[in-house]
Amino acid sequence: MHIHAVKIKNFRRLKDVVIELDKDLSIFVGSNNSGKTSTGHALQLFTTASKEKLSIHDFNVDCWSEITSFGDQVQHSKLPSMYIDLWFHVEESDLHRVMDLLPNLNWNNSLIGLRVEFSAVDQNLLLTNFLSAKKQAEKNIRRGENEEILYHPRPKNLNEYLEDNLKKEFEFKYYILNRSNFTEELIETEGYKPSLIPKDKSRSGKEILNSILKVDFLNAQRHLSDSNDGSRTEELSKRLGRFYERNLEKLGEDYDAMQALSISELTLNQHLSRVFKPTLDKLGVLGYPGVNNPKLIIKSTLNPATVLSSNDGAKVYYSLGEAGNENNVITLPDRYNGLGYKNLIYMVVELIDIHTQWMDIEENRPPLHLIFIEEPEAHLHAQLQQTFIRKVIDILKIEGEESAFLSSQLVITTHSTHILYERGFLPLRYFRRHKTESEHSTKVLNLNGFYKSFPDDQKPVRDFLQRYMKLTHCDLFFADAAILVEGNVERLLLPLMIEKSAPELKSTYISILEIGGAFGHKFKSLIEYLGITTLIITDIDSVDNSQIYEEDEDEDEDEDEDEDEDEATIRGKTCLVETKNSITSNQMLRQWLPCLNNISDLLQATAEDKTQNNETSLVKVAYQTSVNMTWNDVSANKTGRTLEESFAFENINWCQDIKQKDIKLRFPRSNDYSLDTLVEKLHKRIKGSSFKKTEFALGLLMKNSDDWMVPLYISEGLLWLQEQLIQESNQGVDND
């Protein structure tokens, strides 16, 4: 038995989302304020029926106007509610546990649904109470000499009334859901009304839910520190002390042990070592501490009165000696080890603690345990993050006969690329912000579905994407926008170009992916699926159409320095962009945007041709365009084939200055050359094997950036991206 999916309606920015959960581990990713934390809060508040912690501000912002309209008695207005739908996958062996949730005797589906709704106790009574309060408030309006309102008591509208009276006017209600009245995406059919679980039933809705599911939360660990000021910190030792009090075997009324304690420290230390051994063994599963790191031991503080009655009786020490020789080694208190080590231990102990509490429930233990872990990467370095996510399932593994009918599910929110690296696409749930002038919401995408959506002939593309994302840029899942670049030169220079051309982009989180013209189009499906705003910066890559040839598998690619090194399916001799009948070898331009082959067509493409703007994604491609350059008083329109050519053309006088000879674009007698000759020589040098593009980029970084210009096609693309992100940020605020 496990939670198949959760639907959340009208809670903060989660206006209407369905989140499918993996059977064991789901990982929530997305940019800031996309709703990941709100999902955890919704589960916590609705499963515990904590209406004292809910406020009018927990409603999605689009509901606020609906609430006002209902209070103003606008025709056809409806008072909104918040709810979550929990869909459980139930095997026949667990059917007896959910009998109260069966919609009818003919049920034959594996999914059982329960809705927890926070709605008005009685809408008519609420409206009556509000109008009465509003009338009383209007009687006490204070006016000035000209009858202008100086003070208007609350409430002026229903929103203000509910700010003060939500807990009185709203309550939690529970409904049985019938799977046959929902679509495949778990969207209810129009006109469907679920069955209310009456309060006078033998078991209330809350009791039914609690008999099926236990939910625990491990919040982001930000309170552990190395500070000696205990007022804002919680020592690991105290946490272990509480763990001891709740879960482990205690000495209790064992007076023999008490006597031994008063005589010798050894007895109690042996006792602590024994009872903590299972916990420390599970920490050992993580592979940390390593061979050269201090070992963890638990020692008594030698006060019998506190050992058995408070959190101060046992402390964590770090052993600097060899294992098995604990009686004759140097030990240090826990504050003498790093935050990463302490946080790892704290999290593992907390997980074991809540897992043990669930397992220790003797009567009516819920068969399903959901644990929500928020940002486990806090204070953990990369290797520890990967170790934690790799072993966390093993830590909570259920042994013995109980494993057949008990199960734990984990949900983790993270901004860690290292955690994503360890798990791949399948457990990812991507939270995509959707913001317009009239709507502020989130859509949740199941990367498992994306992974399985590829037909057989496209599975190599899918596998390429997963390998590439694992090896390089998992941070795409946390970015406000993405920039796909041609190669290493663009990646190195782009931060500086952003600072020069579009400095406001520096305040956003941009993921820069180096993908190359040959493979860039393979990212089309992923970018469109994620719906992330994307700028593609690539090269026009002109080749002579009259010299196209098929690549010989045994051909030495280094034999001909004129051969373009980036081609995948189009092989040919590189040429100047203005060469008659030339085509592009860039698969990005041919197969994605703007889907054109001929250079002449690419140069004439409009801004609309270069932009993909549909319901799923906003993407723009930027490649070299014709610019006017002047040399020796002669001007002409020229187009660079690559970034290096474009830079040389648009900074022609600066590049030919002797001070810039180290970037390898200067010719000693360039003043004697005509414009066309200089253009041709630059083209030949840059495509040659002796020109090192990375050295060019590094050399440029050493120069004063105020002295050179960003190539026009790049600056225009960056300004476009800046404009898009500014528009998004100005469309409203989130209530995440």
VENJOLIN-V380633 format. One record per backbone hydrogen bond with DSSP energy under -1.0 kcal/mol. NH is the residue of the N-H (numbers start at 1). CO is the residue of the C=O. Records with the same first field share a line. If there is no record, write none. Layout:
NH: CO, CO
This chain:
2: 89
4: 87
5: 87
6: 19
7: 85
8: 17
9: 83
10: 15
11: 14
12: 58
14: 11
15: 13
17: 8
19: 6
21: 4
26: 410
27: 427
28: 412
29: 429
39: 35
40: 36
41: 37
42: 38
43: 39
44: 40
45: 41
46: 42
47: 43
48: 44
50: 45
51: 49
53: 50
54: 51
58: 55
59: 56
60: 10
63: 60
67: 63
68: 64
69: 65
70: 66
71: 67
72: 68
73: 70
74: 69
77: 74
82: 118
83: 9
84: 116
85: 7
86: 114
87: 5
88: 112
89: 2
90: 110
94: 91
95: 92
97: 94
98: 95
101: 98
102: 99
107: 104
112: 88
114: 86
115: 175
116: 84
117: 173
118: 82
119: 171
121: 169
126: 122
127: 123
128: 124
129: 125
130: 126
131: 127
132: 128
133: 129
134: 130
135: 131
136: 132
137: 133
138: 134
139: 135
140: 137
141: 138
142: 151
144: 148
147: 144
150: 142
151: 142
161: 157
162: 158
163: 159
164: 160
165: 161
166: 162
169: 165
170: 166
171: 119
173: 117
175: 115
176: 195
177: 113
181: 178
182: 179
183: 187
186: 183
189: 181
192: 189
195: 176
197: 174
201: 198
208: 204
209: 205
210: 206
211: 207
212: 209
213: 209
214: 368
216: 370
218: 372
222: 220
239: 235
240: 236
241: 237
242: 238
243: 239
244: 240
245: 241
246: 242
247: 243
254: 251
255: 253
258: 254
259: 255
260: 256
261: 257
262: 258
263: 259
264: 260
269: 265
270: 266
271: 267
272: 268
273: 269
274: 270
275: 271
276: 272
280: 276
281: 277
282: 278
283: 279
284: 280
286: 283
287: 284
293: 290
295: 319
297: 317
299: 315
301: 313
306: 303
307: 303
310: 306
315: 299
317: 297
318: 332
319: 295
320: 330
325: 322
328: 325
332: 318
334: 316
336: 333
337: 334
342: 338
343: 339
344: 340
345: 341
346: 342
347: 343
348: 344
349: 345
350: 346
351: 347
352: 348
353: 349
354: 350
355: 351
356: 352
357: 353
358: 354
359: 355
360: 356
361: 358
368: 212
369: 407
370: 214
371: 409
372: 216
373: 411
374: 218
375: 413
378: 375
380: 377
385: 381
386: 382
387: 383
388: 384
389: 385
390: 386
391: 387
392: 388
395: 391
396: 392
397: 394
403: 400
404: 401
405: 402
406: 402
407: 367
409: 369
410: 24
411: 371
412: 26
413: 373
414: 28
420: 416
421: 417
422: 418
423: 419
424: 420
428: 425
429: 27
430: 445
431: 29
432: 443
434: 441
436: 439
441: 434
443: 432
445: 430
447: 428
450: 446
451: 447
452: 448
458: 455
459: 456
462: 458
463: 459
464: 460
465: 461
466: 462
467: 463
468: 464
469: 465
470: 466
471: 467
472: 468
476: 473
477: 474
478: 475
480: 509
481: 509
482: 533
483: 511
484: 535
485: 513
491: 487
492: 488
493: 489
494: 490
497: 493
498: 494
499: 495
500: 496
501: 497
502: 498
505: 502
506: 503
507: 504
508: 505
511: 481
513: 483
515: 485
516: 485
520: 516
522: 519
523: 520
524: 521
527: 523
528: 524
529: 525
530: 526
531: 527
534: 618
535: 482
536: 620
537: 484
538: 622
541: 641
543: 583
544: 573
547: 544
549: 571
555: 552
559: 556
563: 560
564: 572
574: 562
575: 542
579: 576
582: 579
583: 543
584: 597
585: 541
588: 517
590: 586
591: 587
592: 588
593: 588
596: 589
599: 582
602: 598
603: 599
604: 600
610: 606
611: 608
612: 619
614: 617
619: 612
620: 534
621: 610
622: 536
627: 638
629: 636
631: 634
634: 631
636: 629
638: 627
646: 642
647: 643
648: 644
649: 645
650: 646
651: 647
655: 651
656: 652
657: 654
660: 657
661: 658
663: 660
664: 661
670: 667
672: 669
673: 670
678: 674
679: 675
680: 676
681: 677
682: 678
683: 679
684: 680
685: 681
686: 682
687: 683
691: 688
696: 692
697: 693
698: 694
699: 695
700: 696
701: 697
703: 700
707: 704
715: 711
716: 712
717: 713
718: 714
719: 715
720: 716
721: 717
722: 718
723: 719
724: 720
725: 721
726: 722
727: 723
728: 724
729: 725
730: 726
731: 728
